[in-house]
Amino acid sequence: MPLQGNINHVGMMYAGSLFTLGEFSGGIIYGAAFNVEKFYPIVKEVSIRFRRPALTDVTLEVSMGKEEAQKIQDTCDKDGKCDFPLSLEIKDGAGEVVALVTGTWQLRKMPTGMPNPFK
């Protein structure tokens, strides 16, 4: 996320921009790891701990192994939903952690006839 356009009144990255980047990651992992034809995501809880000012562009990496994704989908297929936690680090241009994001997202089984809003 670029610093430009996300600067607050004291010259650092706006806290809301950092939070949005962290929250959005649940959607990114959804599109990359799960069957978007069969499941949809919701966010249940997200928190952020600001560690230091972000004075540069920031990055966030999110990943999930195939086995973990399959286990979540299998549980969701059986139970209709499945929670999955994410713990993420937002880093500045020097690789320093500026914020820690933790949360619980949930994968839900698409009801029959429900239009998929992610198509």
PAKE-824658 format. One line per 3 residues: number of its first residue (from 1); their letters; for each residue x, y negated, z negated of N, C-alpha, C. Coordinates in Angstrom, 3 decimals, decimal comma, m for minus. Each point is the difference from the previous one (the first is absolute). Example, Ala and Ser with C-alpha at 12.3 -4.5 7.8 and 13.67 -1.06 7.14 Angstrom:
<pts>
1 = AS = 13,190 5,690 m7,800 m0,890 m1,190 0,000 0,900 m1,200 0,000 ~ m0,350 m1,050 0,720 0,820 m1,190 m0,060 m0,770 m1,090 m0,730
</pts>
This chain:
<pts>
1 = MPL = 0,861 1,154 0,000 m0,861 m1,154 0,000 0,914 m1,225 0,000 ~ m0,269 m0,921 0,888 0,867 m1,183 0,072 m0,272 m0,972 m1,150 ~ 1,053 m0,659 m0,447 m0,152 m1,047 m1,003 m0,775 m1,170 0,609
4 = QGN = 0,372 m0,341 1,248 m0,668 m1,102 0,691 m1,501 0,272 0,087 ~ m0,788 m0,939 m0,446 m1,450 0,150 0,006 m0,541 0,603 m1,286 ~ 0,878 0,450 m0,879 m0,405 0,612 m1,267 0,686 m0,667 m1,191
7 = INH = 0,360 m1,268 0,142 0,721 m0,722 m1,047 m0,996 m0,735 m0,898 ~ 0,201 0,152 m1,303 m0,887 m0,679 m0,945 0,521 m1,400 m0,349 ~ m0,601 m0,608 m0,984 0,289 m1,384 m0,380 1,374 m0,199 m0,637
10 = VGM = 0,695 1,080 m0,369 1,331 m0,143 m0,591 1,093 0,608 0,885 ~ m0,341 0,303 1,251 1,002 0,416 0,973 0,337 1,473 0,060 ~ m0,787 0,842 m0,670 0,223 1,449 0,093 m1,220 0,648 0,649
13 = MYA = 0,108 1,299 0,290 m1,126 0,672 0,638 m1,196 0,030 m0,952 ~ m1,138 m0,281 0,561 m1,249 m0,027 m0,716 m0,301 1,391 m0,580 ~ m0,397 0,061 m1,264 m0,295 1,265 m0,679 m1,095 0,785 0,713
16 = GSL = m0,988 m0,697 0,520 m1,087 0,664 0,713 0,473 0,693 1,266 ~ 0,982 m0,565 0,670 0,564 0,639 1,194 0,710 1,294 m0,377 ~ 0,769 m0,037 m1,084 0,688 1,211 m0,460 m1,008 1,071 m0,400
19 = FTL = m1,056 m0,398 m0,700 m1,036 0,954 m0,406 m0,682 0,610 1,223 ~ m0,335 m0,836 0,968 m0,657 0,486 1,213 0,858 1,013 0,730 ~ 1,284 m0,270 0,098 0,912 0,945 0,642 m0,034 1,351 m0,715
22 = GEF = 0,026 m0,011 m1,326 m0,047 1,245 m0,761 m1,325 0,725 0,146 ~ m1,102 m0,712 m0,104 m1,324 0,620 0,102 m0,230 0,586 1,385 ~ 0,430 m0,708 1,018 m0,182 0,409 1,392 0,717 1,317 0,309
25 = SGG = 1,018 0,319 m0,782 0,789 1,208 0,256 m0,810 1,283 m0,100 ~ m1,045 m0,005 m0,823 m0,888 1,165 m0,048 m0,684 0,234 1,335 ~ m0,320 m1,063 0,707 m0,586 0,117 1,335 1,015 0,459 1,022
28 = IIY = 1,234 m0,459 m0,147 1,060 0,422 0,915 0,239 1,495 m0,126 ~ 0,084 0,502 m1,231 0,252 1,423 m0,197 m1,200 0,809 0,490 ~ m1,186 m0,546 m0,144 m1,204 0,673 0,509 0,121 0,230 1,501
31 = GAA = 0,322 m1,050 0,729 0,086 0,106 1,455 1,133 0,881 0,478 ~ 1,055 0,110 m0,803 1,169 0,782 0,407 m0,049 1,450 m0,458 ~ m0,691 0,289 m1,106 0,106 1,329 m0,599 m1,281 0,834 0,032
34 = FNV = m1,147 m0,634 0,187 m1,256 0,729 m0,127 m0,794 0,038 1,306 ~ m0,935 0,918 0,064 m0,883 0,149 1,157 m1,067 m1,103 m0,055 ~ 0,178 m1,029 0,807 m0,900 m1,156 m0,034 m1,372 0,312 0,590
37 = EKF = m0,136 1,128 0,664 m1,300 0,419 0,539 m0,868 0,644 m1,086 ~ 0,639 0,477 m1,051 m0,700 0,795 m1,010 m0,087 m0,677 m1,368 ~ 0,940 m0,922 m0,277 0,088 m0,610 m1,323 0,106 m1,522 0,100
40 = YPI = m0,336 m0,678 m1,093 0,215 m1,444 m0,088 0,549 m0,335 m1,393 ~ 0,721 m1,122 m0,134 0,611 m0,348 m1,281 m0,765 m1,105 m0,743 ~ 0,162 m0,003 m1,298 m0,395 m1,154 m0,813 1,117 m0,218 m1,019
43 = VKE = 0,077 m1,180 m0,529 0,964 m0,286 m1,059 m0,764 0,005 m1,322 ~ 0,540 0,685 m0,984 m0,637 0,067 m1,313 0,623 m0,975 m0,989 ~ 1,316 m0,115 0,071 0,691 m0,853 m0,962 1,382 m0,346 0,544
46 = VSI = 0,382 m1,260 m0,132 1,340 m0,432 0,395 0,491 m1,018 m1,022 ~ 1,260 0,144 m0,384 0,611 m1,006 m0,866 1,378 m0,342 0,555 ~ 0,445 m1,177 m0,357 1,293 m0,462 0,488 0,770 m0,605 m1,168
49 = RFR = 1,274 0,280 m0,031 0,904 m0,594 m0,989 1,025 m0,812 0,772 ~ m0,005 m1,301 m0,212 0,936 m0,886 0,669 1,316 0,010 m0,781 ~ 1,090 0,343 0,670 1,296 0,123 m0,670 0,881 m1,222 0,181
52 = RPA = m0,067 m0,624 1,181 0,808 m1,201 0,266 m0,642 m0,732 1,174 ~ 0,307 m1,261 0,172 m0,574 m0,755 1,121 0,437 0,582 1,345 ~ m0,913 0,035 0,928 0,311 0,395 1,379 0,286 m1,284 0,771
55 = LTD = 1,261 m0,175 0,360 0,430 m1,221 0,681 0,384 0,256 1,451 ~ m0,231 1,223 0,484 0,291 0,397 1,376 m1,187 0,807 0,523 ~ 0,086 0,416 1,248 m0,956 0,980 0,501 0,102 1,232 m0,901
58 = VTL = m1,075 0,779 m0,105 0,015 1,196 m0,828 m0,388 1,224 0,835 ~ 0,389 1,164 m0,506 m0,350 1,264 0,650 m0,575 0,962 m1,027 ~ m0,754 0,946 0,498 m0,565 1,061 m0,819 m0,021 1,252 0,861
61 = EVS = 0,491 1,092 m0,534 m0,047 1,276 0,706 m0,953 0,914 m0,744 ~ m0,839 0,700 0,746 m0,925 0,955 m0,599 0,047 1,273 0,835 ~ 0,019 1,131 m0,682 0,030 1,278 0,712 m0,720 1,056 m0,823
64 = MGK = m0,353 1,074 0,697 m0,638 1,133 m0,663 0,372 1,242 0,797 ~ 0,433 1,019 m0,684 0,364 1,249 0,649 m1,217 0,718 0,577 ~ 0,234 0,794 1,022 m1,091 0,738 0,651 m0,713 0,933 m0,958
67 = EEA = 0,769 0,668 m0,871 m0,613 0,926 m0,955 m0,912 m0,724 m0,982 ~ 0,451 m1,148 m0,505 m0,818 m0,782 m0,922 m1,269 m0,493 0,689 ~ 0,137 m0,513 1,218 m1,167 m0,473 0,751 m0,989 1,135 0,246
70 = QKI = 0,505 1,172 0,337 m0,882 1,140 0,254 m0,725 0,426 m1,268 ~ 0,704 m0,004 m1,118 m0,616 0,363 m1,285 m1,129 m0,965 m0,341 ~ 0,221 m1,299 0,210 m1,032 m1,012 m0,263 m1,197 0,222 0,916
73 = QDT = 0,251 0,243 1,281 m1,092 0,237 0,949 m0,770 1,272 m0,351 ~ 0,712 1,057 m0,392 m0,666 1,256 m0,364 m0,923 m0,204 m1,199 ~ 0,494 m0,742 m1,014 m0,816 m0,288 m1,176 m1,205 m0,845 0,380
76 = CDK = 0,221 m0,988 0,833 m1,085 m0,870 0,444 m1,033 0,777 0,812 ~ 0,463 0,888 0,838 m0,905 0,820 0,810 m0,892 0,854 m0,901 ~ 0,584 0,526 m1,065 m0,727 0,872 m0,927 m0,902 m0,794 m0,943
79 = DGK = 0,528 m1,103 m0,575 m0,712 m0,748 m1,046 m0,679 m1,274 0,480 ~ 0,255 m0,399 1,233 m0,589 m1,222 0,533 0,838 m1,248 m0,227 ~ 0,975 0,097 m0,914 0,892 m1,126 m0,269 1,239 0,503 m0,734
82 = CDF = 1,072 m0,813 0,061 1,233 0,349 m0,701 0,817 m1,266 m0,244 ~ 0,366 m0,227 m1,249 0,855 m1,135 m0,349 1,440 0,290 0,378 ~ 0,715 m1,052 0,380 1,445 0,128 0,185 0,687 m1,280 m0,470
85 = PLS = 1,044 0,159 m0,824 0,719 m1,161 m0,516 1,129 m0,413 0,943 ~ 0,339 m1,270 m0,043 1,175 m0,516 0,694 0,755 m0,915 m0,961 ~ 1,312 0,115 0,016 0,883 m0,908 m0,734 0,954 m0,591 1,027
88 = LEI = m0,026 m1,306 0,144 0,694 m0,662 1,100 0,892 m1,122 m0,493 ~ 1,046 m0,276 0,757 0,914 m1,105 m0,302 m0,010 m0,986 1,157 ~ m0,199 m1,256 m0,316 0,123 m1,061 0,996 1,383 m0,608 m0,204
91 = KDG = 0,773 m0,067 1,083 1,390 m0,459 m0,085 0,216 m1,253 0,834 ~ 0,924 m0,831 m0,484 0,362 m1,209 0,740 1,068 0,316 1,044 ~ 0,476 m1,022 0,681 0,977 0,170 1,070 1,319 0,594 m0,450
94 = AGE = 0,330 m0,108 m1,287 1,239 0,571 m0,533 m0,209 1,410 m0,541 ~ m1,232 0,523 0,117 m0,291 1,339 m0,502 m0,346 0,056 m1,478 ~ m0,169 m1,178 m0,620 m0,372 m0,063 m1,417 m1,515 0,174 m0,141
97 = VVA = m0,413 0,763 m0,994 m1,431 0,210 m0,246 m0,585 m1,275 m0,607 ~ m0,979 m0,569 0,694 m0,657 m1,204 m0,505 m1,332 0,317 m0,673 ~ m0,594 1,153 0,362 m1,278 0,380 m0,607 m0,175 1,510 0,060
100 = LVT = m0,648 0,530 m1,021 m0,356 1,408 m0,071 m1,509 0,101 0,102 ~ m0,478 0,822 0,911 m1,428 0,177 0,216 m0,348 1,444 m0,333 ~ m1,006 0,191 m0,841 m0,495 1,337 m0,292 m1,504 m0,005 0,180
103 = GTW = m0,522 1,126 0,411 m1,438 0,050 0,183 m0,510 1,388 0,287 ~ m1,298 0,080 0,028 m0,695 1,232 0,348 m0,924 m0,305 1,160 ~ 0,188 0,726 1,067 m0,874 m0,053 1,149 m0,778 1,304 0,026
106 = QLR = m1,075 0,021 0,754 m0,799 1,212 0,071 m0,333 0,298 1,452 ~ 0,153 1,256 0,363 m0,411 0,472 1,313 m1,389 0,595 m0,167 ~ m0,912 m0,372 0,887 m1,370 0,531 m0,051 m0,348 0,656 1,322
109 = KMP = m0,815 1,020 m0,103 m0,461 0,714 1,181 m1,067 m0,831 0,691 ~ 0,126 m0,135 1,312 m0,938 m0,775 0,798 m1,356 0,723 0,030 ~ m1,061 m0,648 m0,468 m1,324 0,640 0,075 m0,430 0,221 1,453
112 = TGM = m0,731 1,039 0,228 m0,509 0,287 1,340 m0,822 m1,186 0,496 ~ 0,309 m0,453 1,200 m0,727 m1,104 0,615 0,503 m1,382 m0,365 ~ 0,940 m0,072 m0,940 0,545 m1,317 m0,369 0,941 m0,480 1,089
115 = PNP = m0,209 m1,209 0,530 0,937 m0,505 1,003 1,351 m0,282 m0,657 ~ 1,060 0,360 0,665 1,344 m0,213 m0,546 0,439 m1,428 0,282 ~ 0,144 m0,813 m1,041 0,395 m1,398 0,203 1,462 m0,163 0,404
118 = FK = 0,777 1,086 m0,030 1,428 m0,081 0,301 0,325 0,421 1,410 ~ m0,997 0,295 0,809 0,250 0,379 1,400 0,285 m1,220 0,823
</pts>
